[in-house]
Amino acid sequence: MEQKDLPLDEKLHHSVLQTPDDLENSEFPNEDCSVMAGGSLKGWHEDVATVMWRRMLGILGDVNCIKDPEIHAQVFDYLCELWQNLAKVRDNLGITIDNHTSPPPPVLIPPLRILTPWLFKATTLPEKYKQGKLHAYKLICKIMKRRQDVSPNSDFLVHFYNIMHSGLLNLDQDIVNTIIKHCSPRFFSIGLPGATMLIWDFIVAASKVTFSSSLNAPRVEAQILLGSLVCFPNIYIDLPTLQPSLVDILSTKCDDVKELVIKSILKSAREEPSGPARCVALCSLGIWLCEELVHDTRHPQIKDALNVICVTLKFPNKAVAQVACDILHLLINYVDKLQNYPSDSPKKILEILMATITYLLPSTEVSPHEQDKRLVVSLLLCLLDWCMVLPLKILLQAAQAAGQDKDNADKSILSCIYKVLHGCVYGAQYFSNPRYFPLNLSDLASVEYDPFLHLESLKEPEPLHSPDSERSSKLQTVTEVRSRIQQGLISIAARTVIIHLVNHVGHYPLSGGPAMLTSLISENHDNPFTDCTELSPELFENPNLQFFVLNSSTLISYLEIPVEDNIPGGGMSAGLSTATSNVRVVVRDISGKYSWDSAILYGPPHFCQQKQITSKVSNLCREEQMAEPLSNETETDDVDLRDYLVPQTKRRCGEIVPSWDVIRDDEDALDEMLQYLGSTSPECLQRAGVQLNIPAAAPVCFSEKQENDVINAILKQYTEEKEFVENHGNDQNMKAMEQEEPCPQEPQSVFYYCRMLLNILGMNSWDNRTSFHLLKKNEKLLRELKNLDSRQCRETHKIAVFYVAEGQEDKHSILTNTGGSQSYEDFVAGLGWEVNLTNHCGFMGGLQRNKSTGLSTPYFATSTVEVIFHVSTRIPSDSDDSLTKKILSASPSIQKQPTEL
């Protein structure tokens, strides 16, 4: 009887001793084989070893016939160890030796599935062989969750799925635990044909594990398996699965896969007693939320999932709360979709973050544990990113409840955020004042959000904090330093968030692009006293540069630079009259570096020509003694002069103020002014109809003799003065020297305008002298300047992306790839946007601008994070130096290391 004519069970049981049908023609070559295989080669060869190994297994017989359960369990335990060695042998086949060439795929590979007939039979043994059965289930799961070199045939898969179906629904919890533990997490990712038929079984089995009270159960593995299924319902519609029943094996379409999965995950996220398992459940819940938001399913349990995540932010176990914060951070990428559940969901999340920080801050400030403070810092950074991604109109909306004071009921979201940050900087005691209290958790209660949703406590013991242990007592100085750092951790984070919001909210990205967040200008740029291309000690010898520190937190440098001439539009002064120098202010603080140029503006462009125009007007006024009016032919063409002539025509009507520059020499200025006042203000007349410039009648008490005496005295004085002028008018002391207008003087100091700006800003006042100090120019200052400029004001990451073609095992072949598949290129294109490395102004991550590391690369940035990707196919590989740069571009090595047997 041939093997293919045997029943399924007998065929699989006999396959231990025989070569399987699917390997019989492909494993051994037809030529150059041993005599045993029908060839002509004599001696010890691979095929001879394989046959001898199979015969040795045949000599052992069927291990399931062992009567003693303990010996049976020991044999299967050894089979697990034996298979593990075979797996290591397989992993080390085809390994490159010199890292320059990839060997061809191995012709012969270890038969990793050769033990499965014994394993399948062992699962059907009675209960007394339970320990051996558990080893059999364990090894079956390990074998089948590996990538298969040879795809199993349909008969094998049918028997395997039957074993798994029975084991997952077994009443023995130990068997269920074993399958769940050793199938997770890769069972559904390896793509076994028909593996999705077991989805319902795995959901039932994982739920049994999570609902059990034993903390020794594979709770983490169960949550990972459930999490691996959250994307299946939206991808595979009407998925056929096996009914979770041992009575009949029937296939049906399970429309409730999503509901079953999310129900179990939600329950675990609230009640899971294991800390790591609850963290995995929260991660699965976050992935499910992203999946539903992307597909816009409007699932009714989205609000329940958000409620669980937001309430977990204040969970006593800080590791679990940190995971919830990370999930909330992830949802920032789906803020547009989130507005549909309902539309005020982003605003509600901001309020929840503020209320949670307010709730946690008092206890965190007195906590000695660093993990508590790091959670509040993470919440602050999450709050910052939510503020940056939301439009300003949402931030300016009124908060749901801004404290207990009625005066604060209409405060905006942004105002409440600054109250929270103020409390984080100066202490939670500020929240005791109702005016400064931002939000309370009870104020946020609604139909969509229950801030006091009950979450079961963990049953695992908390990690012990032992700062006073024997080891830490020897490091008391380090502990004290760390304690001081922890105390200021929240305050520094809050200050950073405040400065970031003030500088960038509603403004990012600017016209320079998302890579440009702070200034790239330094003190050596545009400096006429130095030619250095970077900061150097030579700068400290420049008289036009000084460094100051403000409030012990901000470094300010003042630099006087020349005015830029011949700039379109007039440059910084916009064509206005200005000085010959400008002042450049470079500010460095916790949020980065900023540069400002200032110029003193005197007036409009024609301001300097004002006096010349006035002189021309005075000369023309003297010619008005001509009786006839000015003719149009004698008028000047100067437009500005014409403007000055207009008032002169109105002067004759007595309604124009007689200014000194238009009064003729033969006119009495006082008489003209009195005439003007009488014409424009008749209420000033002393007598009706009599102008003010008409002389009044002589007083009655004043005699004619007295009047003549006064006139004679005046005439005598006039005659004497006239004679004196005629006789001594040409004397040197009688001539007045001509006064000339002083010429503009250039400041003697090259720091004059900087000092003027400092005075205008009040920096030199007595009130500010205690917080504003001049720094000494020395090597230490230069070193700190370079250090500050090298620091990134955003979180930075560099990620290496390598393309490994099929069959490539050595480093040289992988690094010399100049292109990849279309799927690889699509993947790279989705990482970020392309930036030109020659003029990229953001984070470089070790890439060069001289084209030695390529011309462009993917780059991604927000206002708080920068990520640059080192794509190996973009970096030239035409020299050893280029290959070295490729290797250095990634921290881990891509060389495949042999595994120890």
C-alpha positions, 0 to 999 in steps of 0.5 A: 500500500502506498503512502498516498492511499493511507488515511489522513491520520496514518499518512501523517503518522508514517511520515516520520519514517518516510520522505514526504511527497512534497520533498521527495522530488525536490530535496535530492538531486537526480545526479551526483548522489549516493548509491543509496539514493540511486547514484554512483557516489560512494561514501558519507554524503548529505543524502546518506546522513538524512536517510540514516537520521530517519532510520534512527528515528524509525528505530525509536518507534512511536514515542506515543506508545510510551506507557509512563506519563513522566517518561513520555513528558521527558521525551517530548521535552527533549523533542522540543530541545532537539527541534530548537537545535534544528531551528538554529541550524536552519537559521545559520544556513546560507550565512555569509563568511566574508560579508562581501558575497551572499552564498546560494540558498542551501540545497538541503535544509533541516526537516523542521516539520518531521516531528509533527506526526508524533506531536499531532498524535500526542494531542489525542492522548488521555488526560494522564499524559497531560504534561506531554500533551502540553509539550506537544502543543508548545512545539506545534505552535513553535513550528507553525509560527515560523516562516515555512521554507516549504509550504505545507500541503492541504492535508497537513493544514487540515490536520493542523487546524483541526488540532488547533481548533480542538485545543483552543476550545479545550476545557483544560485551561492549561492547554489553552494557555499553552497555545496562546502563549506560544502562538503569540504574536506572529501566528496571523502575520506569517500568512498561513493559508486558511489561518483566518479560519481560527480567528473566532477560536483565538478570540474565545481562547484569548478572552478565557485567558483574560477573564481568568483570575490567575496572574500566571496565565499568558495575559500579555500574549493574549492581549497581543493576539487580540491586538493583532486582529483589530485591523482584520474586520475592515480589511477582510469583509465577510470573513469565513471562520470556524464556529467555536464549537467542538460538537460540529466543525462548521464554517460560517461568516462571522460578522461580529469579529470587530465587536468581539475583539473591541469588547474584550479589549475594552474590558481588559483596558478597564479591568486587566489585573496585570500591568504589562497586559493592561499596557498592551490592551491600551495600545491595542485600543489606540490602534483600533481607534486609529483604524476606525478613524482612518476608515471613518466607520463612526463606530459607536464605541469610539467615545467609550475607547476615548473615555477609557484612555483619558481616565487612565491618564490619572491611573495610580500605576504610572507605567499604565498612565504613561501608555495612555498618554502616548496613545493620546499623543498618537491621536494627534495625527488624526485630529481632523477625523476625530472632530466627527466624534463629536466635533468638539472632541479635540477641545474636550481632550485639551480640557481633560489634559489640563484637568488631569495635570491640575489633579496630579500636580499637588501629589507629584510635587511631593512624590520622591519617585521620578516616574511620577514627575516624568508622567506630568512632563509627558502630559505637558508635552502632549498638551503642547502638541495638541495646542500646536495642531489645533487651529487658533479659533478652537484655542480661543473658545471658552472653556467648559468651566474655568474654575469656581469664580464666576468672573472666569466662566468665559475664559478661553482654553488658551487662558486656562492652559497658561494657568496650568503652566503657571502652576507647574512653574511656580507650584500647585499652591497657586491653584488654591486661589479660585482666580488661578484655578484652571479646570476641575475634573468634575466640571468635564462630566458629560454624556461622552466623558465620565471623568470618574469611570471605575478602573480596576486596580492592578493585582501585581505588586508595584516595583519597589523604590529603594533610594535608601538601599545599601548601594544607593547609600554609597552614592548619596551625592549622585542621589542628591543631584538626581533629586534636585534635577527631579524637583525642577523637572516639571518647572523646566518642562512648563517653561519650555511649553510656555515659550514654545506656545508664545513663539509658535502657536498659530505661526508654525510653519513660517515662510521658511518651511517646517525645517526652520524653527529658529534663527541660523544667524550668528554674531560673525555674519555681516560683521565688518570687523571679522571675516571668520565663517564661524564663532571664534575668539576673534569675535571677542576683540570686536568693539561693536559686539557685547554679550548680556544675560537677562534674568539668568535665563536668556543670553542676548548679544548686541551687534552694530552692523552697517546699513545695507544700501541699494536694496529693492524697496529700501531694505529694512528702513523701507527707504526712510531716512535712517542712520548709517548703522543698524543694531542686530540682537541675537537672543538665545533661550530655552526654546532656541535662537532668534535674531532681530535687526533694528534701525533708527528712523528719522523721517520720510525720504524728503525730510532732508530737503525740507529746509531747501524748500522753505528757503525757496518759499521765503524768496518768492514771498519777497517778490509779492510786492508786485501788484499783479498776481503771479503768472503761471509762466513764472511758477516753478515746476517743483511740486513740493514748492507749489504746495508751499505757495498755496497758503500765500494766495489765501494770505490776502483774505486775512484768514491765514495765520501770518507766520514769520516766514511770509511777512514782508519787511515793510509789514508790521507783524503785530499789526498783521496778527491783530488783523488776523485775530479780529477777522477770524475771532470777532468775539475778541473785538473790544468795540463792535466794528472796530478792528484790533489793529486800529489805534485807540483814542488818546486817554482823557488824562493824557495831555497834549504836552505829555504826548509831545514829550513822549514823541520827542523822546522816541524821535531823539532815541531813534536819531541817536541810534541812527547816527550811531549806526551810520558812524559805527556800522562798519565796525568789526564788533557791530557785524554779526557772524553768519551762522552755519547749520552744523554738519551731521557727525558720525558717532565716535563709538561703533557701539553707540546705536546699540547703547541707545537701543539698550537705553530705549528698552530700559535695560540700563535703568536702575530697576533692571540692573539687577537682572541684566548683566554684561558678560565677560568675553572669554573661551568659556563663553565661546564654548557655551555659545557653540554648545547652545547653537549645536543643541536642537530645540526639537526632539531629533531622530535619525532612522536608517532605511536599508533595502535587502533584495531577495537572497542578499545575506552579506553587508556588501551586497546590501550596502551597494544597492542603488535602488529598490522595488516599487513597494520599497520606493512607495514606502520611502515616499511615505516616510516624509517629504523630500529635502535637498541636502545642499540647502536643508536648514533643519536637522541633518543627522550626520548627512553632509551638504557636499553631496557625498551622502546623496542629493536628497532624503526624506524628512519629517518635522513638527514644531517639537520633533524632527526626523531624518531618514538615511536611505541607503539607496540614496547614498552613493556607493562608488567608494569605500568611503561611501560604504563607510558612511552608509555603515555609520548612518545606522547605529545597529549593524546589518550583518547577520551573526551566526547563532550558537548551537 
